Amino acid sequence: MPRSLTGRIVLVVVLPLVAAWLAMVLALGLILTNLHADATRSLLADYGQTVVVRFRTAVLDRDDRAIAAELREAVAGSGTEVHLLRADGSYVDLGESPSEARPEAPIAIPAAAVRGSTVSGGATFTDGRQHLYAATVLRPASATGPRAIVLSRVDQSRAQAIADLLRALPLVVLLSAIIGLPLVLFLARSVGGPLRRLAEATADLPRGDHHPLPIEGPAEVRELTARFNAMAEELESARTREAALLADLRHDLRTPLTVIGGYATALADGTAVGEDATRAARTIGEEAARLERLVDELGAVERLRRGPEGLRPEPVDARELLHSSVERFGAAAGAAGIELSIVDDDAGPDDADAGDGQTAGTAAFVADRGAMERIMANLISNALAAAPSPGGHVWLSATDGPDDRVVLAVTDDGPGFPPGAAARAFERFYRADPARAGQGSGLGLAIVREFAAAHGGTAHAENVAPRGARVSVVLPRIPPAR
């Protein structure tokens, strides 16, 4: 089996064509053989008919021999043999030479056969070869004298048929090649060409050298090429995003490392002493914590690459989630002088109760608990960074959304998003307002959106009146099937 597609196409086309040629040769050979045999028997029968009248007037046996001898002389050189057959199946002696052959078995003439009728067929003669014969009836079975005259020839019908085929077959092969070869080449080029270009483009793809391939060829090849172009574009986009991510990471890592290095040098050479040394150590700890948060966020990004397959769904109670979030961040909020509370979102922030506020829509929903805790942690961290300190407020709420969904929201009374920033708030490393980003990694809201999407949900950011911002996550009560 050829390894190349073109070779296989040629093989698939040529093999049936050769099989068709063989079938045609066999069929035509059989037909031509029968036609040549019929023509030979008809010719022999015509020879016999020419002498029927003369045998009718013959009276003596020697007259029959003389007529047969004249016929033999007439057909001499044509390969035709002449014999007289008696009614009992024996042959009249015409003085044949030893080389002349007779049928090995007597030729049967029907008793009801009348003068002029012909019995034809094929038989094996004494020379061991197959002969074609035509026996023309001369007299009724009851009459005296020879019953029939038998003319025969060696059967050459098969050789004649082969000769005819050998003359015609080259023309058939030539016509088939003239018609079939362009079709094979067209098919091979229409399929093999696009696939060859696709293979070359695939080899170039790891090096980033890609140009969209032309959509051509059969429908299957066109679809494959279109999908390859889409995949290559997505890969190029992923490379661009990866390059941007690495650039942002370098930027985000360089700042804390520079700070840590500078203060560490100051502590080492004694430049920072007393209060300066304490401040340097505190700053080093803060920057190290920032680096730790960044590494933690990157771990979440890696987990999100697996999409829904990376989730571990379980029942989650919205009220319990909000209360546990308040407990986790209550101390940090109190230290900053910010009030962190749970409210009924329909009542608005002004009706907030710092105690055990109630939430609308407290029914359980199915989600990855770790992902929900990360979502709430990132939203609360951003809100605490944006709320005025001291005296700021951050409100948590969980409400029923449309289409049997749950809406988790965190609202603050900070400066809100700058114009146009709310639409880009979920982009990685986007920082439209340093007041809202604080000392974060720039990945917090991006991870919120990715976790929401992994659950089949969405994330939204908006400003609220009279001041502040709200970031909400809309989740289905049951995430889509994996």
C-alpha positions as CSV (number, residue, x, y, z in Angstrom):
1,M,0.0,0.0,0.0
2,P,1.5,3.4,-1.0
3,R,2.3,5.7,1.9
4,S,1.3,8.9,0.2
5,L,-2.3,10.0,-0.3
6,T,-1.6,10.6,-4.0
7,G,-0.3,7.1,-4.5
8,R,-3.3,5.7,-2.7
9,I,-5.7,7.7,-4.8
10,V,-4.0,6.4,-8.0
11,L,-4.1,2.9,-6.7
12,V,-7.8,3.2,-5.8
13,V,-8.6,4.5,-9.3
14,V,-6.3,2.2,-11.3
15,L,-7.2,-1.1,-9.6
16,P,-11.0,-0.8,-10.4
17,L,-10.1,0.3,-13.9
18,V,-7.8,-2.7,-14.5
19,A,-10.5,-5.0,-13.0
20,A,-13.0,-3.4,-15.4
21,W,-10.6,-3.9,-18.3
22,L,-10.2,-7.6,-17.4
23,A,-14.0,-8.1,-17.0
24,M,-14.5,-6.4,-20.4
25,V,-11.8,-8.5,-22.1
26,L,-13.3,-11.7,-20.7
27,A,-16.8,-10.7,-21.8
28,L,-15.8,-9.5,-25.2
29,G,-13.6,-12.5,-25.7
30,L,-16.5,-14.9,-25.1
31,I,-18.8,-12.9,-27.4
32,L,-16.2,-12.6,-30.2
33,T,-15.4,-16.3,-29.9
34,N,-19.1,-17.2,-30.4
35,L,-19.4,-14.7,-33.2
36,H,-16.4,-16.2,-35.1
37,A,-17.6,-19.7,-34.5
38,D,-21.1,-18.8,-35.8
39,A,-19.6,-17.1,-38.8
40,T,-17.4,-20.2,-39.6
41,R,-20.4,-22.6,-39.3
42,S,-22.6,-20.3,-41.5
43,L,-19.8,-20.2,-44.2
44,L,-19.6,-24.0,-44.2
45,A,-23.3,-24.3,-44.4
46,D,-23.3,-22.0,-47.4
47,Y,-20.8,-24.2,-49.1
48,G,-23.0,-27.2,-48.5
49,Q,-26.1,-25.5,-49.9
50,T,-24.4,-24.8,-53.2
51,V,-24.2,-28.6,-54.0
52,V,-27.5,-29.8,-52.7
53,V,-29.1,-29.5,-56.1
54,R,-26.3,-31.4,-57.8
55,F,-26.6,-34.3,-55.3
56,R,-30.3,-34.4,-56.0
57,T,-29.6,-35.4,-59.7
58,A,-26.8,-37.9,-58.8
59,V,-27.8,-41.5,-59.3
60,L,-24.7,-43.6,-58.8
61,D,-22.4,-43.7,-55.9
62,R,-19.5,-42.6,-58.1
63,D,-21.5,-39.5,-59.0
64,D,-21.6,-38.5,-55.3
65,R,-17.9,-39.0,-55.0
66,A,-17.3,-36.9,-58.0
67,I,-19.4,-34.0,-56.7
68,A,-17.7,-34.2,-53.3
69,A,-14.3,-34.2,-55.0
70,E,-15.2,-31.1,-57.1
71,L,-16.3,-29.3,-53.9
72,R,-13.0,-30.3,-52.2
73,E,-11.1,-28.8,-55.1
74,A,-13.2,-25.7,-54.9
75,V,-12.4,-25.1,-51.2
76,A,-8.8,-26.2,-51.4
77,G,-6.5,-23.9,-49.6
78,S,-9.2,-22.5,-47.3
79,G,-8.6,-25.2,-44.6
80,T,-12.0,-26.7,-45.3
81,E,-12.4,-30.5,-45.2
82,V,-15.2,-32.3,-47.0
83,H,-16.7,-35.7,-46.0
84,L,-19.8,-37.7,-47.1
85,L,-21.8,-39.1,-44.3
86,R,-24.1,-42.2,-44.7
87,A,-27.3,-42.7,-42.9
88,D,-25.7,-45.3,-40.5
89,G,-23.1,-42.7,-39.4
90,S,-20.2,-44.1,-41.6
91,Y,-18.2,-42.0,-44.0
92,V,-17.8,-42.5,-47.7
93,D,-14.2,-43.1,-48.8
94,L,-13.2,-40.2,-50.9
95,G,-9.6,-41.2,-51.1
96,E,-8.6,-38.9,-48.2
97,S,-4.9,-38.5,-47.5
98,P,-3.7,-39.8,-44.1
99,S,-3.4,-36.2,-42.9
100,E,-7.1,-35.6,-43.2
101,A,-9.1,-35.9,-40.0
102,R,-12.6,-37.1,-39.3
103,P,-14.9,-36.7,-36.3
104,E,-14.0,-39.1,-33.5
105,A,-17.7,-39.8,-33.0
106,P,-20.3,-40.0,-35.7
107,I,-22.3,-36.8,-36.3
108,A,-25.9,-37.5,-35.6
109,I,-28.4,-36.4,-38.2
110,P,-32.1,-36.3,-37.0
111,A,-34.2,-38.8,-38.8
112,A,-36.8,-36.1,-39.6
113,A,-34.3,-33.8,-41.2
114,V,-35.2,-33.0,-44.8
115,R,-33.1,-32.2,-47.8
116,G,-31.3,-28.8,-47.5
117,S,-31.5,-28.6,-43.7
118,T,-28.2,-28.1,-41.8
119,V,-26.9,-29.5,-38.6
120,S,-23.9,-27.5,-37.2
121,G,-21.7,-27.6,-34.1
122,G,-18.3,-28.5,-32.9
123,A,-16.6,-31.8,-32.3
124,T,-13.2,-33.3,-31.6
125,F,-11.6,-34.8,-34.8
126,T,-9.1,-37.6,-35.1
127,D,-6.2,-35.1,-35.2
128,G,-7.0,-34.2,-31.6
129,R,-8.2,-30.7,-32.3
130,Q,-11.6,-29.1,-32.0
131,H,-13.3,-28.6,-35.4
132,L,-16.4,-26.6,-36.4
133,Y,-18.7,-28.4,-38.9
134,A,-21.8,-27.9,-40.9
135,A,-23.6,-31.1,-42.1
136,T,-26.1,-30.4,-44.9
137,V,-28.7,-33.0,-45.5
138,L,-28.7,-34.4,-49.1
139,R,-31.3,-37.2,-49.0
140,P,-34.0,-38.6,-46.6
141,A,-32.9,-41.3,-44.2
142,S,-34.7,-44.0,-46.3
143,A,-33.0,-43.1,-49.6
144,T,-29.9,-44.8,-50.8
145,G,-26.6,-42.9,-51.2
146,P,-24.9,-40.4,-48.8
147,R,-27.2,-38.9,-46.2
148,A,-25.3,-35.6,-45.7
149,I,-22.2,-33.7,-46.8
150,V,-20.0,-32.5,-43.9
151,L,-17.7,-29.5,-44.2
152,S,-15.4,-28.7,-41.3
153,R,-12.6,-26.4,-40.3
154,V,-10.2,-26.3,-37.3
155,D,-11.8,-24.1,-34.6
156,Q,-9.9,-20.8,-34.8
157,S,-12.6,-18.7,-33.2
158,R,-10.7,-18.2,-29.9
159,A,-7.5,-17.2,-31.6
160,Q,-9.5,-14.8,-33.9
161,A,-11.2,-13.3,-30.9
162,I,-7.8,-12.8,-29.1
163,A,-6.5,-11.1,-32.3
164,D,-9.5,-8.8,-32.4
165,L,-9.0,-7.9,-28.7
166,L,-5.3,-7.2,-29.2
167,R,-6.1,-4.8,-32.0
168,A,-8.8,-3.0,-30.0
169,L,-7.3,-3.1,-26.4
170,P,-4.5,-0.6,-26.9
171,L,-7.1,1.9,-28.2
172,V,-9.3,1.2,-25.1
173,V,-6.3,1.6,-22.7
174,L,-5.3,4.8,-24.5
175,L,-8.8,6.3,-24.3
176,S,-9.1,5.3,-20.6
177,A,-5.7,6.9,-19.8
178,I,-6.7,10.1,-21.7
179,I,-9.9,10.4,-19.7
180,G,-8.9,8.8,-16.4
181,L,-5.4,10.3,-15.9
182,P,-6.6,14.0,-15.7
183,L,-9.3,12.9,-13.3
184,V,-6.8,11.1,-11.1
185,L,-4.4,14.1,-11.2
186,F,-7.3,16.5,-10.4
187,L,-8.5,14.4,-7.5
188,A,-5.0,14.0,-6.1
189,R,-4.2,17.7,-6.4
190,S,-7.6,18.8,-5.0
191,V,-7.1,16.6,-1.9
192,G,-3.4,16.1,-1.6
193,G,-2.5,19.8,-2.3
194,P,-4.5,21.3,0.6
195,L,-3.4,18.5,2.9
196,R,0.3,19.0,2.0
197,R,0.0,22.7,2.7
198,L,-1.8,21.9,5.9
199,A,1.1,19.6,7.0
200,E,3.6,22.3,6.2
201,A,1.7,24.8,8.1
202,T,1.4,22.4,11.0
203,A,5.2,22.0,11.0
204,D,5.6,25.8,11.0
205,L,3.0,26.4,13.7
206,P,5.3,25.7,16.8
207,R,7.7,28.4,15.5
208,G,4.8,30.9,15.3
209,D,5.1,31.2,11.6
210,H,1.5,31.0,10.4
211,H,-0.6,32.5,7.7
212,P,-4.2,31.6,7.1
213,L,-4.5,28.8,4.6
214,P,-6.8,29.1,1.6
215,I,-10.1,27.2,1.9
216,E,-10.2,24.9,-1.0
217,G,-10.6,21.2,-2.0
218,P,-13.5,18.8,-1.1
219,A,-15.9,19.7,1.7
220,E,-14.1,17.6,4.3
221,V,-10.7,19.1,3.5
222,R,-12.3,22.6,3.5
223,E,-13.7,22.0,6.9
224,L,-10.4,20.7,8.2
225,T,-8.6,23.7,6.8
226,A,-11.1,26.1,8.4
227,R,-10.7,24.4,11.8
228,F,-7.0,24.5,11.5
229,N,-7.1,28.2,10.7
230,A,-9.3,28.8,13.7
231,M,-7.0,26.7,15.9
232,A,-4.0,28.6,14.7
233,E,-5.6,31.9,15.3
234,E,-6.6,30.8,18.8
235,L,-3.1,29.6,19.4
236,E,-1.7,32.9,18.2
237,S,-4.1,34.8,20.4
238,A,-3.1,32.5,23.4
239,R,0.6,33.3,22.7
240,T,-0.2,37.0,22.6
241,R,-2.1,36.7,25.9
242,E,0.7,34.6,27.4
243,A,3.3,37.2,26.3
244,A,1.2,39.9,27.9
245,L,0.8,37.8,31.0
246,L,4.5,37.3,31.3
247,A,5.1,41.0,30.8
248,D,2.6,41.8,33.5
249,L,4.1,39.2,35.8
250,R,7.6,40.7,35.3
251,H,6.2,44.1,36.2
252,D,4.3,42.9,39.2
253,L,7.2,40.8,40.5
254,R,9.8,43.5,39.9
255,T,8.2,46.1,42.2
256,P,8.0,44.0,45.4
257,L,11.4,42.5,44.7
258,T,12.9,45.9,44.3
259,V,11.4,47.1,47.5
260,I,12.4,43.9,49.4
261,G,16.0,44.1,48.0
262,G,16.3,47.8,48.9
263,Y,15.1,47.4,52.4
264,A,17.1,44.2,52.9
265,T,20.3,46.1,51.8
266,A,19.5,48.9,54.2
267,L,19.1,46.5,57.1
268,A,22.3,44.6,56.1
269,D,24.5,47.7,55.9
270,G,23.1,49.4,58.9
271,T,21.5,52.3,57.0
272,A,18.1,51.5,58.5
273,V,18.1,51.6,62.3
274,G,15.5,52.1,65.0
275,E,12.1,53.1,63.6
276,D,13.5,52.9,60.1
277,A,14.5,49.3,60.7
278,T,11.1,48.4,62.0
279,R,9.4,50.1,59.1
280,A,11.8,48.3,56.7
281,A,11.0,44.9,58.2
282,R,7.3,45.6,58.1
283,T,7.5,46.7,54.4
284,I,9.5,43.6,53.6
285,G,6.8,41.5,55.2
286,E,4.0,43.3,53.3
287,E,5.8,42.8,50.0
288,A,6.5,39.2,50.7
289,A,2.8,38.7,51.5
290,R,2.0,40.4,48.2
291,L,4.2,38.0,46.4
292,E,2.6,35.1,48.2
293,R,-0.9,36.3,47.1
294,L,0.4,36.6,43.5
295,V,1.7,33.1,43.5
296,D,-1.6,31.9,45.0
297,E,-3.6,33.7,42.3
298,L,-1.5,32.1,39.6
299,G,-2.3,28.7,41.1
300,A,-6.0,29.5,40.8
301,V,-5.4,30.5,37.2
302,E,-3.7,27.2,36.5
303,R,-6.6,25.4,38.1
304,L,-9.1,27.3,35.9
305,R,-7.4,26.1,32.8
306,R,-9.1,22.8,33.3
307,G,-12.5,24.5,33.2
308,P,-15.4,22.6,34.7
309,E,-13.3,19.5,35.0
310,G,-11.3,21.2,37.8
311,L,-14.4,21.8,39.9
312,R,-15.7,19.7,42.8
313,P,-19.4,20.6,43.0
314,E,-21.3,20.2,46.3
315,P,-24.3,21.9,48.0
316,V,-23.5,25.4,49.2
317,D,-25.7,27.5,51.5
318,A,-25.7,31.2,50.5
319,R,-26.3,32.5,54.0
320,E,-23.5,30.2,55.4
321,L,-21.1,31.4,52.7
322,L,-21.8,35.1,53.5
323,H,-21.4,34.6,57.3
324,S,-18.2,32.6,56.9
325,S,-16.8,35.4,54.6
326,V,-17.7,38.0,57.3
327,E,-15.9,36.0,59.9
328,R,-12.8,35.6,57.7
329,F,-12.5,39.3,56.9
330,G,-14.1,40.8,59.9
331,A,-10.9,41.4,61.7
332,A,-9.2,43.0,58.7
333,A,-12.2,45.2,58.1
334,G,-12.4,46.3,61.8
335,A,-8.7,47.1,61.9
336,A,-9.2,49.4,58.9
337,G,-12.3,51.0,60.4
338,I,-14.6,49.6,57.8
339,E,-18.0,48.1,58.6
340,L,-18.5,44.7,56.9
341,S,-22.1,43.5,57.0
342,I,-24.7,41.2,55.3
343,V,-27.9,42.8,54.0
344,D,-31.0,42.2,52.0
345,D,-29.9,43.6,48.6
346,D,-33.5,44.7,47.9
347,A,-33.4,47.1,50.9
348,G,-30.2,48.9,49.8
349,P,-27.0,49.7,51.6
350,D,-28.7,52.4,53.7
351,D,-30.8,49.7,55.5
352,A,-27.8,47.5,56.3
353,D,-27.8,45.8,59.7
354,A,-24.4,45.0,61.1
355,G,-25.9,42.2,63.1
356,D,-27.2,38.9,61.7
357,G,-28.8,40.5,58.7
358,Q,-31.1,38.4,56.6
359,T,-30.6,37.6,52.9
360,A,-33.1,37.1,50.2
361,G,-32.6,33.8,48.4
362,T,-31.0,31.6,51.0
363,A,-31.7,28.4,49.3
364,A,-28.7,26.1,48.6
365,F,-27.1,25.9,45.3
366,V,-24.5,23.5,43.8
367,A,-20.9,24.8,43.3
368,D,-17.3,24.2,44.1
369,R,-17.0,25.5,47.8
370,G,-13.4,26.4,47.4
371,A,-14.2,28.4,44.2
372,M,-17.0,30.2,46.0
373,E,-14.8,31.1,48.9
374,R,-12.1,32.4,46.5
375,I,-14.8,34.5,44.7
376,M,-16.0,36.1,48.0
377,A,-12.4,36.6,49.2
378,N,-11.4,38.4,46.0
379,L,-14.6,40.6,45.9
380,I,-14.3,41.5,49.6
381,S,-10.5,42.3,49.3
382,N,-11.2,44.6,46.4
383,A,-14.1,46.3,48.2
384,L,-12.0,46.8,51.4
385,A,-9.2,48.3,49.4
386,A,-11.7,50.8,47.7
387,A,-13.8,51.7,50.8
388,P,-12.8,54.9,52.7
389,S,-10.8,54.1,55.8
390,P,-11.9,54.7,58.5
391,G,-15.7,55.1,58.2
392,G,-16.3,53.0,55.0
393,H,-18.9,50.3,54.5
394,V,-18.9,47.0,52.6
395,W,-22.2,45.1,52.1
396,L,-22.6,41.4,51.2
397,S,-25.8,40.0,49.7
398,A,-27.2,36.8,48.1
399,T,-30.4,37.1,46.2
400,D,-32.5,35.1,43.7
401,G,-31.8,35.9,40.1
402,P,-33.8,35.2,37.0
403,D,-34.0,31.6,35.5
404,D,-33.4,29.9,38.9
405,R,-30.0,31.6,39.5
406,V,-28.2,32.9,42.6
407,V,-26.7,36.4,42.6
408,L,-23.8,37.0,45.0
409,A,-22.8,40.7,45.3
410,V,-20.3,42.8,47.2
411,T,-21.0,46.6,47.4
412,D,-18.7,49.3,48.8
413,D,-19.1,53.1,49.3
414,G,-15.7,53.9,47.7
415,P,-15.1,56.1,44.8
416,G,-16.5,53.6,42.3
417,F,-15.1,52.8,38.9
418,P,-13.8,55.5,36.7
419,P,-15.6,56.1,33.4
420,G,-15.2,53.1,31.1
421,A,-13.3,51.0,33.7
422,A,-16.2,48.9,34.8
423,A,-16.3,47.1,31.4
424,R,-12.6,46.2,31.7
425,A,-12.6,45.4,35.4
426,F,-12.3,41.7,34.9
427,E,-9.3,41.9,32.6
428,R,-6.1,40.4,34.0
429,F,-3.7,42.9,35.5
430,Y,-6.0,45.8,34.6
431,R,-5.8,48.6,37.0
432,A,-7.8,51.7,36.1
433,D,-7.8,53.1,39.6
434,P,-5.0,52.4,42.0
435,A,-7.4,53.2,44.8
436,R,-9.5,50.1,43.9
437,A,-6.5,47.8,43.1
438,G,-4.6,48.6,46.3
439,Q,-1.7,46.2,46.8
440,G,-3.5,43.4,44.9
441,S,-2.0,41.3,42.1
442,G,-4.4,42.6,39.4
443,L,-5.8,39.1,38.9
444,G,-8.5,39.1,41.5
445,L,-11.5,40.1,39.4
446,A,-10.2,38.1,36.4
447,I,-10.2,35.0,38.6
448,V,-13.7,35.8,39.8
449,R,-15.0,35.9,36.2
450,E,-13.2,32.7,35.3
451,F,-14.6,30.8,38.3
452,A,-18.1,32.1,37.4
453,A,-17.7,31.0,33.8
454,A,-16.5,27.6,34.9
455,H,-19.8,27.2,36.8
456,G,-21.8,28.4,33.8
457,G,-22.3,31.9,35.3
458,T,-21.3,35.5,34.6
459,A,-19.7,38.4,36.5
460,H,-20.7,42.1,36.4
461,A,-19.3,45.3,37.7
462,E,-21.2,48.6,38.1
463,N,-21.3,51.9,39.9
464,V,-24.1,52.5,42.4
465,A,-25.7,55.8,43.6
466,P,-24.9,58.0,45.3
467,R,-21.3,56.7,45.4
468,G,-19.6,53.3,45.4
469,A,-19.4,50.2,43.3
470,R,-21.0,46.8,43.2
471,V,-19.4,43.6,41.8
472,S,-21.8,40.7,41.4
473,V,-21.6,37.0,40.3
474,V,-24.7,35.3,38.7
475,L,-24.6,31.5,39.1
476,P,-27.0,28.7,38.1
477,R,-28.2,26.8,41.1
478,I,-26.9,23.6,39.4
479,P,-23.8,24.0,37.1
480,P,-24.0,22.6,33.6
481,A,-23.0,19.0,33.1
482,R,-19.3,18.4,32.6
